[in-house]
């Protein structure tokens, strides 16, 4: 679904992403781990077009997308849930969901599946996004990214500041989406146990490079937990 080859990115004179190569397959959750400041969020922003890469290629379904705008990448099938959620606080839940359909033609209806995945949102369609709890806002942010039916869903630390019960609900949704087999999911996460439970594949980043990778089932024996605690 997604193939990244030789991606380099700079901020001024700083080399932020260093020759990254990896693939994210449909039906799998690819977890990206690493301490703060190693380039994880920059990687995600590069995938969605919010940051331009200096060299390398990003292919979605075999087509290069690194020269496309963020809007064009959404139309090609990339959904993005940013760190901090970034919902529209003054808009209603329903209007936030409709914003996720901005790349679709005409008056495309909100997919009923979103209310099946996040029942709480159906009960709050008329409430302003800013009045929701942090966990509800995170569910809204994920639902908004799913509204357009992406082939690739990218989530940046979805558990940050969220109560444990909602973290479990979000984990179940991510696993359900992956198990459908038609979507690749990339998850940047600091919460090791959450990441390990969901990971089909993991990547560990340090100083802009992927220094360790493997199957999710091998994270413990590969020493990923210890590496994250150093």
Secondary structure as UniProt FT lines:
FT   STRAND          2..11
FT   TURN            12..13
FT   STRAND          14..24
FT   TURN            26..27
FT   STRAND          29..33
FT   TURN            36..37
FT   HELIX           40..48
FT   STRAND          55..60
FT   TURN            61..62
FT   STRAND          63..64
FT   TURN            66..67
FT   HELIX           70..76
FT   STRAND          78..81
FT   TURN            83..84
FT   TURN            89..90
FT   HELIX           93..99
FT   TURN            100..103
FT   HELIX           113..117
FT   HELIX           119..122
FT   TURN            123..126
FT   HELIX           129..131
FT   HELIX           134..146
FT   TURN            147..148
FT   STRAND          152..156
FT   TURN            158..161
FT   HELIX           164..179
FT   STRAND          184..188
FT   HELIX           192..198
FT   STRAND          201..206
FT   TURN            207..208
FT   STRAND          209..215
FT   HELIX           216..218
FT   TURN            219..223
FT   HELIX           224..229
//
